[in-house]
Amino acid sequence: MPDLHVNIGALRLKNPVLTASGTFGYGTEFAPFLDLEALGGFIVKGTTLHPREGNDYPRMAETPSGMLNCVGLQNKGVEHFCSEIYPTLSNLDTAVIVNVSGSTVEDYAACAARIAELEHVPAIELNISCPNVQAGGMAFGVTARGAASVVAAVRKVYPKTLIVKLSPNVTDITEIARAAEAEGADSLSLINTLLGMAIDIESRKPVLSIATGGLSGPAVRPVALRMVWQTAKAVKVPIIGLGGICSAEDAIAFIMAGATAIQIGTANFIDPRTAAHVVQGINEWMQSHGVNSLDEIRGCI
């Protein structure tokens, strides 16, 4: 049988398939549809230091080959996660990763430090696409300096595997990637959503409550694949690829572009069993092509 194990920093995954934050709840919601322990791991919804109500409705909209969302990181805060959610996940034989978000550098660091106390959470994914309220609302991840400031602060308080999720809404994603790597990121995940918009021409208003939102799904896959390919050549840390992955074939393409692991996102809304199908499909493809380890094809492009 092919060996599907991959390493993300010090974190060893049984296979390269993760699920993306914001599309898989806290994992337990998907337990009726697939075996959570068959996955390499899953990334829970965005968690912040304090509770957040999120944006007003409507905050989701379908688009051709994709979707827009402006949910706004609705969650009950890190203390709620630690006391109420974590106990339901701590015995799972798979990697449970927490996506950490914030409005200030201090918020990120405090949230990450609290998550570090949880024995059975081996990694966090730092969402640096959040707006910096102390810098006029510009997202941390759109400048090398902003990205570096968050990663450096979190690295000081978080000793486990630190994954940094990069925004595609930049001129040169490799510049941001190198800045995050230089400040101690163990891995980079990319891409987050592309900024998009939809308009209702009958009401003459934006479809989403705050006008713009994040575009995800198959529509963004070619952009994501290109950015993964570029970034994998620019840094030495492992890359986790995401953006419109719906099948094993999509996942293998990202691995060939240089990704060590991948995330399934919007496809979870279409078929909640997608991640399990992708694991099985990668295994079958490797067998049919005589590939014993993903190392044989990673970055072959």
KEPA-635930 format. One line per 3 residues: for each residue x, y, z of C-alpha. Coordinates in pm, 1 decimal, padded with zeros to 6 digits. Layout:
BEGIN
X Y Z | ... $
This chain:
BEGIN
00000.0 00000.0 00000.0 | 00126.0 00353.6 -00071.3 | 00252.3 00559.7 00220.7 $
00029.2 00867.2 00257.8 | 00201.4 01008.6 00567.9 | 00328.2 01367.7 00547.3 $
00509.3 01597.4 00789.8 | 00413.6 01959.3 00857.9 | 00692.0 02084.0 01079.6 $
00689.0 01855.4 01383.7 | 00333.2 01748.4 01304.4 | 00298.3 01407.6 01136.3 $
-00027.1 01347.1 00949.3 | -00155.6 01003.9 00846.3 | -00243.6 01147.4 00504.1 $
-00225.6 01490.9 00335.0 | -00598.8 01569.9 00346.3 | -00721.0 01837.8 00586.3 $
-01043.8 02035.7 00586.4 | -01041.7 02414.1 00568.8 | -01145.9 02643.1 00850.8 $
-01494.1 02785.2 00817.8 | -01622.3 02497.1 00605.9 | -01617.7 02208.8 00853.5 $
-01756.7 02359.2 01174.5 | -01592.3 02192.9 01471.6 | -01568.3 01859.9 01292.3 $
-01834.0 01685.2 01497.6 | -02105.7 01823.3 01268.5 | -01959.2 01607.8 00990.1 $
-01922.4 01289.3 01196.4 | -02252.0 01142.3 01064.1 | -02117.1 01160.6 00708.3 $
-01755.5 01042.3 00728.8 | -01498.1 00896.4 00965.1 | -01312.3 01197.4 01106.2 $
-01018.7 00976.0 01200.6 | -00971.0 00875.3 00835.2 | -00857.6 01231.1 00758.7 $
-00510.2 01371.7 00805.8 | -00681.3 01627.7 01025.2 | -00930.3 01911.1 01025.2 $
-00911.2 02281.3 01099.9 | -01191.0 02417.0 01315.3 | -01371.6 02743.0 01244.1 $
-01197.5 03071.3 01312.2 | -01145.7 03135.3 01683.1 | -01087.5 03478.7 01835.5 $
-00991.2 03597.7 02182.9 | -01337.2 03744.7 02246.7 | -01681.3 03637.1 02112.7 $
-01783.9 03780.2 01775.9 | -02134.3 03809.7 01630.9 | -02018.9 03823.2 01271.0 $
-02168.4 04037.0 00995.9 | -02535.1 04100.3 00925.0 | -02725.5 03879.6 00681.4 $
-02716.1 03813.4 00391.1 | -02357.4 03695.5 00414.3 | -02332.8 03414.3 00160.7 $
-02404.7 03405.3 -00211.5 | -02354.7 03153.7 -00490.1 | -02141.9 03254.2 -00786.7 $
-02046.3 03067.1 -01104.9 | -01826.0 02775.8 -00989.8 | -01793.1 02922.6 -00643.5 $
-01939.1 03118.4 -00356.4 | -01896.5 03448.2 -00174.9 | -01905.0 03481.9 00201.6 $
-01871.8 03760.8 00455.4 | -01960.4 03562.4 00768.5 | -01721.7 03773.4 00975.5 $
-01562.0 03507.6 01197.5 | -01871.9 03449.3 01410.3 | -01766.6 03244.9 01715.1 $
-01807.9 03237.5 02092.3 | -01443.8 03308.0 02172.0 | -01143.5 03105.6 02278.9 $
-01264.0 03034.8 02633.3 | -01583.7 02880.3 02499.1 | -01377.5 02667.4 02262.8 $
-01150.3 02548.0 02543.3 | -01428.4 02464.7 02788.0 | -01708.8 02344.3 02560.0 $
-01568.0 02232.5 02224.0 | -01221.6 02097.8 02299.8 | -01345.8 01819.1 02531.7 $
-01551.5 01674.1 02245.2 | -01244.4 01660.7 02018.0 | -00956.7 01569.3 02248.7 $
-00984.0 01191.9 02205.7 | -00989.4 01185.0 01825.5 | -00706.0 01002.0 01651.2 $
-00642.5 01276.0 01399.4 | -00490.6 01623.7 01402.8 | -00726.5 01888.3 01539.0 $
-00595.5 02229.5 01434.0 | -00740.7 02561.1 01550.6 | -00763.9 02858.8 01317.2 $
-00672.7 03172.3 01514.0 | -00784.3 03521.3 01414.3 | -00760.9 03865.2 01571.4 $
-00799.9 04241.0 01533.2 | -00471.0 04333.1 01699.5 | -00132.5 04168.4 01737.6 $
-00202.8 04136.2 02109.3 | -00531.0 03955.4 02044.9 | -00360.6 03702.6 01817.9 $
-00088.9 03632.0 02074.2 | -00329.1 03596.9 02366.5 | -00557.4 03361.0 02175.0 $
-00264.0 03149.0 02054.2 | -00119.1 03130.0 02406.5 | -00450.7 02996.9 02538.9 $
-00472.5 02734.6 02264.3 | -00113.2 02629.1 02340.8 | -00235.6 02500.3 02676.4 $
-00452.2 02233.8 02508.2 | -00259.3 01907.6 02503.3 | -00441.0 01750.0 02209.2 $
-00424.8 02047.1 01973.0 | -00085.5 02004.3 01801.7 | -00100.2 02308.9 01574.1 $
-00271.1 02637.1 01499.0 | -00337.5 02805.7 01167.8 | -00290.2 03180.7 01186.4 $
-00539.3 03372.2 00972.4 | -00354.8 03692.1 00884.2 | -00627.8 03810.1 00645.5 $
-00803.1 03986.4 00935.3 | -00814.9 04368.5 00938.3 | -00573.5 04542.2 01173.7 $
-00793.5 04781.9 01369.6 | -00486.8 04975.8 01482.7 | -00378.4 05044.3 01124.4 $
-00696.5 05171.4 00965.1 | -00844.1 04829.6 00885.6 | -00580.6 04707.6 00640.9 $
-00542.8 04328.9 00663.3 | -00226.3 04210.7 00837.1 | -00148.7 03971.7 00552.5 $
-00131.6 04220.8 00266.2 | 00210.3 04357.7 00362.7 | 00528.4 04176.2 00459.6 $
00563.7 04402.6 00762.1 | 00209.3 04333.5 00883.0 | 00245.1 03959.6 00838.1 $
00580.1 03956.4 01014.4 | 00444.7 04146.6 01314.7 | 00171.7 03891.4 01382.9 $
00385.8 03583.1 01321.4 | 00667.4 03714.4 01542.3 | 00431.1 03788.0 01831.5 $
00259.3 03450.9 01811.6 | 00585.7 03261.8 01771.3 | 00702.7 03400.6 02106.6 $
00407.9 03244.0 02291.3 | 00321.6 02940.2 02080.2 | 00571.8 02650.1 02092.9 $
00387.1 02397.3 01874.4 | 00344.5 02377.6 01496.1 | 00259.1 02722.6 01360.2 $
00086.1 02736.2 01021.2 | 00029.3 03079.2 00865.2 | -00258.3 03120.8 00618.7 $
-00177.0 03365.3 00340.7 | -00407.2 03606.3 00159.6 | -00406.5 03605.4 -00222.7 $
-00508.7 03970.5 -00231.5 | -00150.8 04089.0 -00271.5 | 00087.1 04184.2 -00551.1 $
00355.7 03926.6 -00466.6 | 00255.8 03642.6 -00235.2 | 00613.6 03514.5 -00216.0 $
00720.8 03833.7 -00038.5 | 00460.2 03773.3 00234.2 | 00555.6 03405.6 00249.9 $
00923.0 03481.1 00306.3 | 00838.0 03732.7 00578.3 | 00626.5 03476.9 00764.7 $
00895.1 03211.8 00727.4 | 01162.4 03448.7 00858.1 | 00962.3 03512.1 01176.5 $
00921.7 03143.8 01257.6 | 00629.1 02998.9 01063.1 | 00659.9 02619.5 01044.5 $
00427.7 02597.9 00743.4 | 00221.9 02818.1 00511.3 | -00131.4 02750.2 00392.2 $
-00259.3 02919.1 00078.3 | -00473.4 03056.9 -00052.9 | -00738.1 03227.5 00155.9 $
-01036.3 03369.1 -00033.8 | -01012.6 03625.8 -00311.5 | -01199.3 03952.2 -00258.5 $
-01515.9 03956.9 -00467.8 | -01859.5 04111.0 -00504.4 | -02208.9 04040.3 -00636.3 $
-02483.0 04290.9 -00721.7 | -02860.9 04241.5 -00736.1 | -02959.5 04447.4 -01039.5 $
-03328.9 04451.6 -00940.7 | -03271.4 04607.5 -00597.8 | -02961.9 04791.2 -00727.3 $
-02775.6 04686.5 -00414.7 | -02489.1 04451.1 -00331.0 | -02602.1 04097.0 -00254.3 $
-02386.1 04075.9 00059.4 | -02459.4 04291.9 00363.6 | -02113.0 04453.8 00361.4 $
-02090.1 04467.0 -00019.7 | -01777.8 04253.5 -00062.5 | -01680.2 03906.2 00050.9 $
-01439.7 03619.5 00002.4 | -01463.1 03418.8 -00319.1 | -01391.4 03046.4 -00289.5 $
-01460.0 02725.5 -00480.2 | -01341.8 02585.8 -00815.2 | -01340.2 02935.4 -00968.5 $
-01026.6 03023.3 -00769.0 | -00839.6 02694.3 -00822.5 | -00611.7 02805.8 -01107.6 $
-00506.3 03112.4 -00907.1 | -00445.3 02903.1 -00596.9 | -00245.6 02643.9 -00789.0 $
-00024.1 02915.1 -00940.5 | 00039.2 03076.7 -00603.1 | 00124.3 02744.2 -00438.6 $
00369.0 02668.6 -00720.9 | 00534.1 03009.7 -00684.4 | 00551.5 02997.3 -00305.6 $
00687.2 02642.6 -00288.9 | 00987.2 02763.0 -00490.1 | 01038.2 03068.4 -00267.4 $
01042.5 02913.6 00083.1 | 01174.7 02603.6 00256.8 | 00884.7 02535.7 00494.5 $
00602.8 02296.1 00392.7 | 00310.7 02436.9 00194.9 | -00052.5 02342.1 00251.0 $
-00252.2 02409.1 -00065.8 | -00617.8 02503.4 -00081.6 | -00855.8 02679.1 -00313.0 $
-01127.4 02498.1 -00505.2 | -01000.7 02143.5 -00445.3 | -01290.4 01906.0 -00509.6 $
-01129.1 01575.0 -00607.2 | -00822.6 01356.6 -00569.5 | -00705.9 01478.3 -00909.5 $
-00720.1 01838.4 -00787.6 | -00528.0 01745.9 -00473.0 | -00257.1 01563.1 -00666.9 $
-00211.6 01866.5 -00892.3 | -00144.6 02081.6 -00585.0 | 00106.4 01828.6 -00454.2 $
00281.0 01825.6 -00791.3 | 00293.1 02206.1 -00768.0 | 00481.5 02172.3 -00438.8 $
00222.8 02131.1 -00163.3 | 00293.8 01888.2 00119.3 | -00072.5 01870.9 00223.3 $
-00403.5 02012.4 00101.1 | -00730.7 02140.3 00244.2 | -01085.5 02076.9 00127.6 $
-01307.1 02382.8 00173.0 | -01612.3 02484.5 -00027.6 | -01655.4 02128.7 -00158.5 $
-01763.1 02026.4 00194.3 | -02083.3 02224.3 00139.6 | -02156.3 02034.7 -00181.3 $
-02083.2 01685.8 -00046.1 | -01985.7 01647.3 00321.2 | -01801.0 01325.2 00231.7 $
-01564.5 01496.0 -00012.1 | -01255.3 01483.2 00211.3 | -01291.4 01107.6 00262.7 $
-01335.8 01056.2 -00112.1 | -01017.8 01255.7 -00176.3 | -00816.4 01039.6 00065.8 $
-00939.4 00726.7 -00106.9 | -00881.8 00873.7 -00452.1 | -00521.8 00973.2 -00376.1 $
-00452.2 00621.0 -00250.0 | -00602.9 00465.1 -00563.9 | -00413.9 00701.0 -00796.4 $
-00084.7 00622.4 -00625.8 | -00145.6 00249.6 -00657.5 | -00243.8 00269.9 -01023.9 $
00061.6 00483.3 -01106.6 | 00314.3 00289.0 -00903.3 | 00379.6 00578.5 -00665.5 $
00479.7 00458.1 -00319.1 | 00524.4 00794.3 -00147.1 | 00401.2 01145.2 -00215.1 $
00763.4 01257.1 -00197.0 | 00804.0 01103.7 -00544.0 | 00569.2 01354.7 -00707.0 $
00583.7 01659.0 -00478.2 | 00709.1 01966.7 -00659.8 | 00770.5 01779.5 -00983.5 $
00639.9 02073.6 -01189.4 $
